[in-house]
Amino acid sequence: MLLEIFIFLIVAALIFELLDSSLGMGYGTLLSPLLLFLGFPVLVVVPSILITQAFGGLTATYFHHKHGNADFRISKNKENELKKQKGFNLANFFKHELSVDLKTVCIVSLLGVFAVIFSTIVAIKIPKEILTLYISLLVITMGIIILANKHLKYSGKKMVLVGAVSAFNKGLSGGGYGPVVTGGQMVLGKEEKSAVACTTAAEPLICIVGFISYFLLNGLASWNLVFSLGIGAIIGGILGPIVTKKMDRKYFTIIVSVLMLVFGILSLLALFGAISLKISL
């Protein structure tokens, strides 16, 4: 891989992870069509995004908690200690000892694992042109929804479904997870910064499981891509939570939605042969 391309990929991953960890969306949704447009094979793009977003997400989760955007603590009060002495109960532990934010992360990520395994198998089997078309249309649709400032109308009972559908999108395309999970939480009344932090914290487990599924079924053709994206994602994961804490997010929302439309359209044009730009791995 050329040095110029290596540096470009680091910068791109840094910018998109910065957006993702500060907005709760953007890394896979934006990076996936960009890499496809540049000529990287789809079955190299998706697992590379999954594992590098896990790196960035774990980093950002720590800093979201550190900066007070969310509370991922486990309770340590005396009442819970007494209950522990009588015997460990998983349901009681989940209900009484986990913070609200940590409960949200567990629900979304654990159930999402099953969806991402299923979608990974689907992605391996279906024609690559259909997969690329799905990614492009998904990105364009999400861009329009965000730009129009519309919210998905989910009830509290549908939070599990939100996580499952989002994880399916993640495993199938490398993106489409954050917009649904973040938006769904906000509709359910969760505070904006907390919703962003919980989405970031829920993604690493799903991304890791998705990457392992891809690797076992199809291998990985380019560790250079993983290495370059991983460096940028970790740096972006450090900076993103600071942006969440200090800056007005409405400007970032406009930027993300516009970029989603641009890259989605470019990916469609590349798919139908209107434009072409190839990169050697």
C-alpha positions as a Markdown table, in Angstrom:
| # | Residue | x | y | z |
|---|---|---|---|---|
| 1 | Met | 0.0 | 0.0 | 0.0 |
| 2 | Leu | 1.4 | 3.4 | -1.0 |
| 3 | Leu | 2.4 | 5.8 | 1.8 |
| 4 | Glu | 0.0 | 8.5 | 0.5 |
| 5 | Ile | -3.0 | 6.0 | 0.6 |
| 6 | Phe | -1.9 | 4.8 | 4.1 |
| 7 | Ile | -1.9 | 8.4 | 5.4 |
| 8 | Phe | -5.2 | 9.2 | 3.7 |
| 9 | Leu | -6.9 | 6.1 | 5.3 |
| 10 | Ile | -5.6 | 7.1 | 8.8 |
| 11 | Val | -7.0 | 10.6 | 8.4 |
| 12 | Ala | -10.3 | 9.4 | 7.0 |
| 13 | Ala | -10.8 | 6.9 | 9.9 |
| 14 | Leu | -9.9 | 9.6 | 12.4 |
| 15 | Ile | -12.4 | 12.1 | 11.0 |
| 16 | Phe | -15.2 | 9.5 | 10.7 |
| 17 | Glu | -14.6 | 8.0 | 14.2 |
| 18 | Leu | -14.5 | 11.6 | 15.6 |
| 19 | Leu | -17.9 | 12.1 | 14.1 |
| 20 | Asp | -19.2 | 8.7 | 15.2 |
| 21 | Ser | -18.1 | 9.0 | 18.8 |
| 22 | Ser | -19.3 | 12.6 | 19.1 |
| 23 | Leu | -22.6 | 12.1 | 17.1 |
| 24 | Gly | -23.3 | 8.4 | 17.7 |
| 25 | Met | -23.2 | 7.7 | 13.9 |
| 26 | Gly | -21.0 | 8.1 | 10.9 |
| 27 | Tyr | -17.9 | 5.8 | 11.0 |
| 28 | Gly | -19.2 | 2.7 | 9.1 |
| 29 | Thr | -22.0 | 4.6 | 7.4 |
| 30 | Leu | -19.6 | 7.1 | 5.8 |
| 31 | Leu | -16.4 | 5.1 | 5.6 |
| 32 | Ser | -18.0 | 2.0 | 3.9 |
| 33 | Pro | -19.2 | 3.8 | 0.7 |
| 34 | Leu | -16.0 | 5.9 | 0.5 |
| 35 | Leu | -13.9 | 2.7 | 0.5 |
| 36 | Leu | -16.2 | 1.0 | -2.0 |
| 37 | Phe | -16.0 | 4.1 | -4.2 |
| 38 | Leu | -12.2 | 3.9 | -4.0 |
| 39 | Gly | -12.3 | 0.4 | -5.3 |
| 40 | Phe | -11.8 | -1.8 | -2.2 |
| 41 | Pro | -13.7 | -5.1 | -2.4 |
| 42 | Val | -16.9 | -5.1 | -0.3 |
| 43 | Leu | -15.9 | -8.3 | 1.7 |
| 44 | Val | -12.6 | -6.5 | 2.6 |
| 45 | Val | -14.3 | -3.3 | 3.5 |
| 46 | Val | -16.9 | -4.5 | 5.9 |
| 47 | Pro | -14.8 | -6.7 | 8.2 |
| 48 | Ser | -12.0 | -4.0 | 8.3 |
| 49 | Ile | -14.6 | -1.4 | 9.4 |
| 50 | Leu | -16.0 | -3.7 | 12.0 |
| 51 | Ile | -12.7 | -4.5 | 13.8 |
| 52 | Thr | -11.4 | -1.0 | 13.6 |
| 53 | Gln | -14.6 | 0.5 | 14.9 |
| 54 | Ala | -14.3 | -1.9 | 17.8 |
| 55 | Phe | -10.9 | -0.3 | 18.6 |
| 56 | Gly | -12.3 | 3.2 | 18.3 |
| 57 | Gly | -15.5 | 2.4 | 20.2 |
| 58 | Leu | -13.7 | 0.9 | 23.2 |
| 59 | Thr | -11.5 | 4.0 | 23.3 |
| 60 | Ala | -14.4 | 6.4 | 23.1 |
| 61 | Thr | -16.4 | 4.5 | 25.7 |
| 62 | Tyr | -13.7 | 5.0 | 28.3 |
| 63 | Phe | -13.5 | 8.7 | 27.5 |
| 64 | His | -17.3 | 9.2 | 27.4 |
| 65 | His | -17.5 | 7.9 | 30.9 |
| 66 | Lys | -14.4 | 9.9 | 32.0 |
| 67 | His | -15.9 | 13.2 | 30.6 |
| 68 | Gly | -19.3 | 12.5 | 32.2 |
| 69 | Asn | -21.3 | 12.0 | 29.0 |
| 70 | Ala | -22.7 | 8.7 | 30.4 |
| 71 | Asp | -22.5 | 6.6 | 33.6 |
| 72 | Phe | -21.2 | 3.1 | 33.0 |
| 73 | Arg | -20.6 | 2.2 | 36.6 |
| 74 | Ile | -21.8 | -0.9 | 38.6 |
| 75 | Ser | -23.5 | 0.1 | 41.8 |
| 76 | Lys | -21.7 | -0.7 | 45.1 |
| 77 | Asn | -24.2 | 0.2 | 47.8 |
| 78 | Lys | -24.6 | -1.7 | 51.0 |
| 79 | Glu | -28.1 | -3.1 | 50.1 |
| 80 | Asn | -26.6 | -4.8 | 47.0 |
| 81 | Glu | -23.7 | -6.1 | 49.0 |
| 82 | Leu | -26.1 | -7.8 | 51.4 |
| 83 | Lys | -28.0 | -9.4 | 48.5 |
| 84 | Lys | -24.7 | -10.7 | 47.1 |
| 85 | Gln | -24.1 | -12.5 | 50.4 |
| 86 | Lys | -27.4 | -14.4 | 50.0 |
| 87 | Gly | -26.3 | -15.7 | 46.6 |
| 88 | Phe | -25.8 | -14.2 | 43.1 |
| 89 | Asn | -28.9 | -13.6 | 41.0 |
| 90 | Leu | -28.3 | -12.5 | 37.4 |
| 91 | Ala | -31.7 | -10.9 | 37.0 |
| 92 | Asn | -31.3 | -9.0 | 40.3 |
| 93 | Phe | -27.8 | -7.9 | 39.4 |
| 94 | Phe | -29.0 | -6.5 | 36.0 |
| 95 | Lys | -32.1 | -4.8 | 37.6 |
| 96 | His | -30.5 | -3.2 | 40.7 |
| 97 | Glu | -26.8 | -2.9 | 40.3 |
| 98 | Leu | -26.2 | -1.7 | 36.7 |
| 99 | Ser | -26.6 | 2.0 | 35.9 |
| 100 | Val | -29.4 | 2.9 | 33.4 |
| 101 | Asp | -26.8 | 3.6 | 30.7 |
| 102 | Leu | -25.1 | 0.3 | 31.3 |
| 103 | Lys | -28.4 | -1.5 | 31.1 |
| 104 | Thr | -29.1 | 0.1 | 27.7 |
| 105 | Val | -25.7 | -1.0 | 26.5 |
| 106 | Cys | -26.3 | -4.6 | 27.6 |
| 107 | Ile | -29.7 | -4.9 | 25.9 |
| 108 | Val | -28.6 | -3.4 | 22.6 |
| 109 | Ser | -25.3 | -5.2 | 22.3 |
| 110 | Leu | -26.1 | -8.7 | 23.6 |
| 111 | Leu | -29.2 | -9.1 | 21.5 |
| 112 | Gly | -27.5 | -7.4 | 18.5 |
| 113 | Val | -24.8 | -10.1 | 18.5 |
| 114 | Phe | -27.2 | -12.7 | 17.2 |
| 115 | Ala | -28.4 | -10.3 | 14.5 |
| 116 | Val | -24.9 | -9.5 | 13.3 |
| 117 | Ile | -24.0 | -13.2 | 13.0 |
| 118 | Phe | -27.0 | -13.8 | 10.8 |
| 119 | Ser | -26.4 | -10.8 | 8.6 |
| 120 | Thr | -22.7 | -11.7 | 8.2 |
| 121 | Ile | -23.8 | -15.1 | 6.8 |
| 122 | Val | -26.2 | -13.3 | 4.5 |
| 123 | Ala | -23.5 | -10.9 | 3.3 |
| 124 | Ile | -21.2 | -13.8 | 2.3 |
| 125 | Lys | -23.9 | -15.5 | 0.3 |
| 126 | Ile | -25.6 | -12.7 | -1.7 |
| 127 | Pro | -24.2 | -11.2 | -4.9 |
| 128 | Lys | -21.7 | -8.4 | -4.2 |
| 129 | Glu | -23.6 | -6.0 | -6.5 |
| 130 | Ile | -26.8 | -6.4 | -4.4 |
| 131 | Leu | -24.8 | -5.8 | -1.2 |
| 132 | Thr | -23.2 | -2.6 | -2.6 |
| 133 | Leu | -26.6 | -1.4 | -3.8 |
| 134 | Tyr | -28.1 | -2.0 | -0.3 |
| 135 | Ile | -25.2 | -0.1 | 1.3 |
| 136 | Ser | -25.6 | 2.9 | -1.1 |
| 137 | Leu | -29.4 | 3.1 | -0.7 |
| 138 | Leu | -29.1 | 2.7 | 3.1 |
| 139 | Val | -26.6 | 5.6 | 3.3 |
| 140 | Ile | -28.8 | 7.8 | 1.1 |
| 141 | Thr | -31.9 | 7.1 | 3.1 |
| 142 | Met | -30.2 | 7.7 | 6.4 |
| 143 | Gly | -28.8 | 10.9 | 5.1 |
| 144 | Ile | -32.2 | 12.2 | 4.0 |
| 145 | Ile | -33.8 | 11.2 | 7.4 |
| 146 | Ile | -31.1 | 13.0 | 9.4 |
| 147 | Leu | -31.1 | 16.1 | 7.2 |
| 148 | Ala | -34.9 | 16.3 | 7.4 |
| 149 | Asn | -34.5 | 16.2 | 11.2 |
| 150 | Lys | -37.0 | 13.3 | 11.5 |
| 151 | His | -37.1 | 10.9 | 14.4 |
| 152 | Leu | -37.9 | 7.2 | 14.3 |
| 153 | Lys | -41.1 | 6.6 | 16.3 |
| 154 | Tyr | -40.1 | 3.6 | 18.5 |
| 155 | Ser | -41.8 | 2.8 | 21.9 |
| 156 | Gly | -39.9 | 1.6 | 24.9 |
| 157 | Lys | -41.0 | -2.0 | 24.1 |
| 158 | Lys | -39.2 | -1.8 | 20.7 |
| 159 | Met | -35.8 | -0.9 | 22.0 |
| 160 | Val | -34.7 | -4.5 | 21.6 |
| 161 | Leu | -35.9 | -4.5 | 18.0 |
| 162 | Val | -34.1 | -1.3 | 17.3 |
| 163 | Gly | -30.8 | -2.9 | 18.5 |
| 164 | Ala | -31.4 | -6.1 | 16.5 |
| 165 | Val | -32.2 | -4.3 | 13.2 |
| 166 | Ser | -29.3 | -1.9 | 13.6 |
| 167 | Ala | -26.9 | -4.8 | 14.3 |
| 168 | Phe | -28.2 | -6.6 | 11.2 |
| 169 | Asn | -27.4 | -3.5 | 9.1 |
| 170 | Lys | -24.0 | -3.3 | 10.8 |
| 171 | Gly | -23.0 | -6.9 | 9.8 |
| 172 | Leu | -24.5 | -6.6 | 6.3 |
| 173 | Ser | -23.0 | -3.2 | 5.3 |
| 174 | Gly | -20.5 | -2.0 | 8.0 |
| 175 | Gly | -22.8 | 0.9 | 8.7 |
| 176 | Gly | -26.4 | 1.9 | 9.5 |
| 177 | Tyr | -26.2 | 1.1 | 13.2 |
| 178 | Gly | -25.6 | 4.4 | 14.9 |
| 179 | Pro | -28.4 | 6.4 | 13.3 |
| 180 | Val | -31.1 | 3.9 | 14.3 |
| 181 | Val | -29.8 | 3.2 | 17.9 |
| 182 | Thr | -29.0 | 6.8 | 18.7 |
| 183 | Gly | -32.3 | 8.1 | 17.2 |
| 184 | Gly | -34.3 | 5.3 | 18.9 |
| 185 | Gln | -32.9 | 6.2 | 22.3 |
| 186 | Met | -33.6 | 9.9 | 21.9 |
| 187 | Val | -37.2 | 9.1 | 20.9 |
| 188 | Leu | -37.5 | 7.0 | 24.1 |
| 189 | Gly | -36.5 | 10.1 | 26.1 |
| 190 | Lys | -32.8 | 9.4 | 26.7 |
| 191 | Glu | -30.6 | 12.5 | 27.1 |
| 192 | Glu | -28.7 | 13.3 | 23.9 |
| 193 | Lys | -25.2 | 12.9 | 25.2 |
| 194 | Ser | -26.0 | 9.7 | 27.0 |
| 195 | Ala | -27.6 | 8.3 | 23.9 |
| 196 | Val | -24.5 | 8.9 | 21.9 |
| 197 | Ala | -22.3 | 7.4 | 24.6 |
| 198 | Cys | -24.5 | 4.3 | 24.9 |
| 199 | Thr | -24.5 | 3.7 | 21.2 |
| 200 | Thr | -20.7 | 4.0 | 21.1 |
| 201 | Ala | -20.4 | 1.6 | 24.0 |
| 202 | Ala | -22.7 | -1.0 | 22.5 |
| 203 | Glu | -20.9 | -1.2 | 19.2 |
| 204 | Pro | -17.6 | -2.9 | 20.1 |
| 205 | Leu | -19.0 | -6.3 | 21.1 |
| 206 | Ile | -21.2 | -6.4 | 18.0 |
| 207 | Cys | -18.3 | -5.3 | 15.8 |
| 208 | Ile | -15.9 | -7.9 | 17.2 |
| 209 | Val | -18.5 | -10.7 | 16.7 |
| 210 | Gly | -19.2 | -9.6 | 13.2 |
| 211 | Phe | -15.5 | -9.4 | 12.4 |
| 212 | Ile | -14.9 | -12.9 | 13.7 |
| 213 | Ser | -17.8 | -14.2 | 11.7 |
| 214 | Tyr | -16.4 | -12.7 | 8.5 |
| 215 | Phe | -12.9 | -13.9 | 9.2 |
| 216 | Leu | -14.0 | -17.5 | 9.8 |
| 217 | Leu | -16.2 | -17.6 | 6.8 |
| 218 | Asn | -14.1 | -15.6 | 4.3 |
| 219 | Gly | -10.7 | -14.7 | 5.8 |
| 220 | Leu | -9.3 | -11.2 | 5.4 |
| 221 | Ala | -7.4 | -10.0 | 2.3 |
| 222 | Ser | -5.8 | -6.8 | 3.7 |
| 223 | Trp | -4.4 | -6.4 | 7.1 |
| 224 | Asn | -2.8 | -3.1 | 5.9 |
| 225 | Leu | -6.3 | -1.6 | 5.6 |
| 226 | Val | -7.1 | -2.8 | 9.2 |
| 227 | Phe | -3.8 | -1.3 | 10.5 |
| 228 | Ser | -4.3 | 2.1 | 8.8 |
| 229 | Leu | -8.0 | 2.5 | 9.8 |
| 230 | Gly | -7.3 | 1.3 | 13.3 |
| 231 | Ile | -4.8 | 4.0 | 14.0 |
| 232 | Gly | -7.2 | 6.7 | 12.9 |
| 233 | Ala | -10.1 | 5.2 | 14.7 |
| 234 | Ile | -8.3 | 5.1 | 18.1 |
| 235 | Ile | -7.3 | 8.7 | 17.8 |
| 236 | Gly | -10.8 | 9.7 | 16.8 |
| 237 | Gly | -12.2 | 7.7 | 19.7 |
| 238 | Ile | -10.1 | 9.9 | 22.1 |
| 239 | Leu | -11.2 | 13.2 | 20.6 |
| 240 | Gly | -14.9 | 12.4 | 19.9 |
| 241 | Pro | -16.2 | 12.4 | 23.6 |
| 242 | Ile | -14.6 | 15.8 | 24.1 |
| 243 | Val | -16.6 | 17.2 | 21.2 |
| 244 | Thr | -19.8 | 15.6 | 22.6 |
| 245 | Lys | -19.2 | 17.3 | 26.0 |
| 246 | Lys | -18.3 | 20.8 | 24.7 |
| 247 | Met | -19.8 | 21.5 | 21.3 |
| 248 | Asp | -23.2 | 22.1 | 19.7 |
| 249 | Arg | -24.0 | 19.0 | 17.7 |
| 250 | Lys | -26.5 | 20.4 | 15.3 |
| 251 | Tyr | -23.7 | 21.5 | 12.9 |
| 252 | Phe | -22.1 | 18.1 | 13.0 |
| 253 | Thr | -25.5 | 16.5 | 12.2 |
| 254 | Ile | -25.8 | 18.6 | 9.0 |
| 255 | Ile | -22.2 | 17.7 | 8.0 |
| 256 | Val | -22.9 | 13.9 | 8.5 |
| 257 | Ser | -26.1 | 13.9 | 6.6 |
| 258 | Val | -24.6 | 15.8 | 3.6 |
| 259 | Leu | -21.6 | 13.5 | 3.6 |
| 260 | Met | -23.9 | 10.4 | 3.7 |
| 261 | Leu | -25.7 | 11.7 | 0.6 |
| 262 | Val | -22.5 | 12.5 | -1.2 |
| 263 | Phe | -20.8 | 9.1 | -0.6 |
| 264 | Gly | -24.0 | 7.2 | -1.1 |
| 265 | Ile | -24.5 | 8.8 | -4.5 |
| 266 | Leu | -20.8 | 8.3 | -5.5 |
| 267 | Ser | -21.1 | 4.6 | -4.5 |
| 268 | Leu | -24.2 | 4.2 | -6.7 |
| 269 | Leu | -22.4 | 5.9 | -9.6 |
| 270 | Ala | -19.4 | 3.6 | -9.2 |
| 271 | Leu | -21.7 | 0.5 | -9.0 |
| 272 | Phe | -23.3 | 1.4 | -12.4 |
| 273 | Gly | -20.0 | 2.2 | -14.0 |
| 274 | Ala | -20.6 | 6.0 | -14.3 |
| 275 | Ile | -17.3 | 6.6 | -12.5 |
| 276 | Ser | -14.4 | 4.4 | -11.5 |
| 277 | Leu | -11.4 | 4.8 | -9.2 |
| 278 | Lys | -9.4 | 1.7 | -8.2 |
| 279 | Ile | -6.8 | 1.3 | -5.5 |
| 280 | Ser | -4.2 | -1.5 | -5.2 |
| 281 | Leu | -4.3 | -3.3 | -1.9 |
